[in-house]
Amino acid sequence: MTGPLHSSSGHNAAAGGGGKTIEEMYQKKTQLEHILLRPDTYIGSVEKHTQTLWVYEDGAMVNRSVTYVPGLYKIFDEILVNAADNKQRDPKMDALRVEIDVDGCSISVYNNGDGIPVEVHQEEGVYVPEMIFGHLLTSSNYNDNEKKTTGGRNGYGAKLTNIFSTEFVIETADGRRQKKYKQVFSENMGKKSEPQITKCKQGENWTRVTFKPDLAKFNMIHLEDDVVALMRKRVVDMAGTLGKTVKVELDGHRVPIKSFCDYVDLYMKSANCDRPDNFKKIYEQVNDRWEVCVSQSEGQFQQVSFVNRIATIRGGTHVDYVTNQIATHVMAFVNKKNKNANMKLHNVKSHLWVFVNALIDNPAFDSQTKETLTTRQGSFGSKCELSSDFLKKVEKSSVIDNVLSWADFKLSKELKKTDGSKKSRISGIPKLEDANEAGGKDSHKCTLILTEGDSAKALAMSGIAVVGRDYYGVFPLRGKLLNVREANHKQIMDNAEIQNIKQILGLQHGKQYDSTKGLRYGHLMIMTDQDHDGSHIKGLLINFIHSFWPSLLKVPSFLVEFITPIIKATRGQTTKSFYTLPEYEEWRNNLGASASSWTIKYYKGLGTSTAKEGRKYFEDITEHKKDFLWVDDQDGNHIELAFSKKRIADRKQWLTNFQRSIPSMVDGLKPGQRKILFCSFKRNFVKEAKVAQFSGYVSEHSAYHHGEQSLAGTIIGMAQNFVGSNNINLMYPSGQFGTRAQGGKDAASPRYIFTKLSHITRSIFPKDDDILLNYLNEDGQSIEPTWYMPILPMVLVNGSEGIGTGWSTYIPNYNPRDILANLRRLLNGESTVPMHPWYRGFKGSIEKTVNTKVAGSTYTVTGIIEVLDNTTLRITELPIRRWTQDYKDYLESLAPDTKNKDKVPFIEDVTCQGDNEDVYIQFTLSEKNMNIAMEEGLVKKFKLTTTIGTSNMHLFDSDGKIRKYDTPEQILEEFCHLRLEFYCKRKEALLKSIKLDLKKLENKVRFIRCVVDNEIIVNNRKRADLFLELRQKNFDPFPKKKKRAEPAAVGALEEEENEESPEAAGAEPSDYEYLLSMSIGTLTLEKIQELNAEKQKLVDDVEELENMSPKSLWLKDLDAFEKELDVLDQMDLAEELQREKRINAGKKGGSKAAPKKPRKKAASKKLDSDTEDDDFEPAVAKRGAQPKKTSSKVLSK
């Protein structure tokens, strides 16, 4: 057996060892020797590194290049963190002092609070301070079952500092044992002195570690500036993370930081240096373990974080935990704000600067250098859930602006890919007729005509034949342009029309245009129909330009429109063109009676114009070309209001303004009035209640959101019946609801007046129609229908007036008997007779002055003035809209004024004998002034005329679209078609209901007979058995349903009421409750006879209803309504006779007008168009008049 190899020197030779012995190749080192030999494993690199880090200089944190040795920085940090950890062990700790003696290469760290026990460790046989600082792998943190929020963990810590120091001094005072301990280690912990134990005071507790780093091991000869700067920065870190309860000193001076929030400000101070817009921080102390702060970054993610006061310069799981919450919220917010942003978490994080100060249970790091926390979130020992308040502050911060700006930049880069350019020739765009000079040196003279479709292009091409192809190009749009504000990024990128316009014009995304020199065309002309669709296309083009190149809209004459006539008037060889209806109406009114000699043609679109007319337009192109003028930034605001999704709430308010101001053609009501009617029907409002109380009821039961005071005004308006208000008031006025003296403004407070449904109202809105209406629902509450279905168009009966945003309307009042007569003509297949305005009780005259089919009619309304003698006049009627008090004030202004002696009066005296309903004003004047007035005309001189017209009758039709009606007959005919449809529906619904009742009666009769004849035994039986027998005998089940077929009173689903209807399959015991619940006293032959009589009546009703046509049903309702009108006439006549008696009695007494007193203010309740709810139309807002020869308040037949 061969023995081991030996070298000649006696050592073992290693095979292939290159001459090295086994002892040289395989060595055993002590723990201490291993640390000194391989320091990077324990303290990091001992070589110099250059890195950009934060340091503390001149009272701020500065991010600069630093050259340092990580290992040296680490051994300092171990002692510093060790001292700070004591705050967790003893909350009474309130001092941390650090001294860095650069010249002496010495560092001292002191902390008060509970010191280290000065006592011998029974197992190790040495003092505890020596064991902690001079024996490796000793620690108080080995028990992982004990949750600690300190920095130490692995048992190296301060020992590493000792090992890499030439001298290491530990001093501690144990106040409980009254012992003070001092021990000196040297030569890299290789030597140690004997501990010096002295006495200290009771309660004296502190620890100080002083060490001199072995600079040679770090390839240094002295403490360099950058290293010292980093050490000082760590001391400032401690001030920020420990908070105000610990006084931190550096080299004998207190660090001026008392909180983590103060600490973050050091970074903000640096970041905001030389910045016009300062970074703002958002701070929150989530709980006693987490402090979080966030600000914007410079385009890449930044973090400053601490775990148990250890600076985690590379972040870790604690930073991810906080950052993900913020980034997720910001991402959702930004993507909602800009639907094209498509932001991801990593995109958002690039714009965040996050600060975290956390206490974590038993933290784990990626290495002994502790730069990155690796502890899982579930093991943190606490939660950091950011509050909604904190996140809302983030929403309002510059972080959002930064992210949105970046998103816009990203999108802009993509949109630039489709940019156009200024070049003379482009190809590949279908249907483009390019101007010859487009993109050339004279491109600023060129005009691109965008037309509404191919037919409009044909008209434009006819015109170009006149002006030539050099400076005019044409491109037809395919319908409406994309609304780029609401479209997403992909839709814009994929939209060929948008890209074509950019190419044709040479538009470049994001470019600011002060002139059109960089474009292929200097002008963009929009050529569309003069209708709503044409206006929408114009708006979408303006919106497109404003969205991407708002500066272009400010360039004079860049954006223009080509207008064509709406109306042409021709007489002989003379033709006049009109581009707006008001322009035409003014011309027509000035012509008076001679207007009938002109032939009128209405142009509905560009297609109506011939090629010859197209050439004529372009021959006088300056007349047809109109510039869009940018006035100020409000223009841009209004463009956004119309087209931006961000302005939905504003736009709803804008649209609601005219929805509340313009009534429906169907029922003549505005939303507030409809809510009042709904609640009146629902409540079966036949007993009087105070207006104030009823307005509260309406507000609660109809989801009214505009204030009860405004609602009370609407109720009062619906109840007013003085001359010039309603022809038929739907609500009954009990008390002072206003008079013609002040146009309704003199109504009493809603607290003192009462109302209810007028008796005639239900004859106008039959209950049988309630089930057919489309009831609205708001937040689960059933409210009023889209519109009611009266038996005649109430919008003509009571008229309407309203002014909304972009729309206004005015409909005069008409005689309900005239409307009835025309409805009967239409039902008989006859033509309607023209109707003229009529106002209940008005005694003056209404004369038509102008009439056209295109723009409606104009009427002159005249009051009544009589000549009594050479010096006396009497007025017995004022025109509609002239209120008695206002007119008396006017007359008195013409009379002598005792306060103004220099005034020359025109009349001498005024006497009033009328009341609030009737006008009776008598006044005298000199013979000379009488002659002057007679020559000028009494009516004109004393302002006794007004005009009303039918040129502005805008209403919502049955589909909810605003439509202009030219004549009252047009409204009547459209109403007639809709109303007939509803009579068909009503007949069908009534027949179904009666037949159900009939079937139920038949079942009841049969059931009673079976009981009487003992075919069915009901006594001493289970209901389940009876149910089975009834089903076997084919009795019809009537299941109880939650949703009723016929709503109570008005169709609201306010309260559930069971309605029964037969169903053959799936019957349940409760479906026969209508039979089984009959009392024993009804199961008799007499009851059968009674039910048979009811049954016969229902059979007769079915037969009668089946034989009636929808027209017959309508005529029957009209007859019933006319009888109600007769009753109303008789009441009016009786009231008028009573008033005449009172006036005649007043004449005998002969009273003069009292001296004029200052006008009292109207009631605190403002009843005019300025109320919040426009639905209330005070009489002051009404216009209309009585036919000329009507002389009484009675509704003439």
Protein Blocks (a to p, Z undefined) as FASTA:
>chain_A
ZZddddfkopacdehklopafklmpccddfklmmmmmmmlmnopabdcdddddddeehia
cdddddddfklmmmmmmmmmmmmmmmmmmmmbcbdcddddfknopacdddedjddddddd
fklopafklmmmmcghiafklpmkbccfbfbfnonmmmmmmmmpcbdcdddddfknopac
ddddeehhlaccddddddddehiacddddddddfklnopabdcfklmmmmmmmmmmmmmm
nommbccdeehiacfbfbfklmmmmmmmmmmgopabdcddddddfblmbccdddddehia
cddddeehiacfkgpjklmmmmmmmmmmmmmmmmmmmmmlopafklmmmmcccdddddde
hiadfbfnopaccbdfklnopacdddfklmmmmmmmmklmmmmmmmmmmmmmmmmmmpcc
ddfbdghiehiacdfkgoiaklmmpccdddedjklmmmmmmmmmmnopklpccdddehja
ddfklpcfklmmmmmklmmmmmmnopaehiacfbfklpmbfbdcddddfbfklmmmmmmm
mmmmmmmmmmlmmpghkbccddddfbdcdehjbccddfbfklmmmmmmmnmmmlmmpccd
ddfbfklpcfklmmmmmmmmmlmpccdddfblmlmmmmmmmmpmklmmmmmmmmmmmmmm
pccfklopafklmmmmmmmmmnopabccdfklmmmmmmmmnopaebjklmmmmmmmmmgc
cehiafbdfbdcedjebifknnopapccfklpccdddfklmmmmcfklmmmpccddeehi
acddfbdcdfbdfklmnopadddehiacddddddfklmmmmmmmmmnopacdddddddeh
iabdcddfbdcfklopadddddddddfblmbccdfbdcehiafklmmmmmmmmmccfklm
mbccfbfbdcdfbdfkbccddddddfklmmmmmmnopklmnopaccddfklcccddfkop
acddfbfklmmmmmmmmmmmmmmmmmmmmmmmmmmmmmmmmmmmmmmmmmmnomacfehp
afklmmmmmmmnopacddddfbdfbdghjlpakbacddddddfbhpafklmmmmmmpcfk
lmcfklmmmmmmmmmmmmmmmmmmmmpcfklmmmmmmmmmmmmmmmmmmmmmmmmmmmmm
mmmmmmmnopadddddddddddfbdcbfkbmblkbccfklpgcdddfklcbfbdcZZ
